[in-house]
Amino acid sequence: MLTGKKKLIVVSLFLAAVLTLTGCQSDAQSGALIGGLAGAGIGQLAGRDTEGTLIGAAVGTGAGYIIGNERDKKKAEARRQDEISDLRAQMNTVTVHITNSN
């Protein structure tokens, strides 16, 4: 069971993570942050020492960044495909201006 001081630390870390996530501009950044936090937690649970926490944080950050970066690439490709589709639609549109002399 968590004591009062430990509860405060857990809540503070959670709030810091939430506030930090709102500042991330890409999935790669968000993934790195989430992966680092999760890895640090898992490393601490597994090793019960600082070394395990740091190793877990490093591995989690790297894995989170890679996963988030791939999501960013997929989103960018989808945006490019949408732009190409829009451009093709514009190219297939013909506008005819007819003047009336009356």
N, C-alpha and C positions, 0 to 999 in steps of 0.2 A: 504494500500500500504506500502511496506517496504521502510524504509529510508536507506540511505547509510550505516549507522552503522549496522543496522539490516541485510542488505544484506550481509555484510562482515561476520557477525556472522554465518548466515545460510550457506554461501559458505564454511567457515572454518570448521563448524561441518560436512558438507557433505564430504569434503576432508579428514577429520580425520577418518570418518567412512569408506570410501573407502580404505584408507591406512591400517586401522586396519583389515579390512576384508581380505586383502591379507596375513596377518600373521596368520589367523585362520587355524588350521590343520585338523579340523573335522567339520562336519555339526552341531554338538552340540555346538561348539564354535561360529560358524557363526550364528546359530539360536539364541543363547543367545544374541549376539551383536545386531542383527537386531531387535529381539523382545524387547530388552531394549531400543533401540533408538525409535522404533515405540511406545512402551508403554509410554515412557517419553513424546513424542509429543502429544499423545492422552490424557495423564493425564494433561498436561499443558492446552490443549484446553478445557478439561472438567472442571477442577477445577480452572484454572487461578491463581494457587498459587504453592508454592514449595512442599507442602504436596501432592497435586494431581500429580505433576510431579514425585515425588519419588515413590509414590504408583504405578503409571503407569509403571515406569521403572522396579520396582521389579516384578510386575505381568508379564510384557512383557518378561523380562529376563528368568523367570522361564518357561513360556510357550514356548518360543523360544528354550530353552535348551531341553525341553522334546521332542518337535517335531524333532529337529535336531538329538537328541540321537536315536530316533526311525529310522530315515533315516540311521544313521551309522550302526545300528543293521541289517537293511535290506541289506545294501551293504556288510557287513561282511558275512552274510548268503549266499548271491549270490557268493561271492568269494570262500567260503567253498564248495558250490555245484560245482563250476567250477573245483576246485582242485580235488574233488571226481570223477568228470567225466573224468578228465585227467588221474587220477590214474587208473580208470577202463579201460580206453583205453590202457594204458601201460600194464596192467595185461593181457589183451586179445591179446597182440602181442607176437608172437613167432618168435625168430630169430634162424635160422639154419645156422651153419657154415659148409661148405663142403670143405674139402681140396682136392686139386688135386695133385696126386703123380707124375704127368708127369713133 
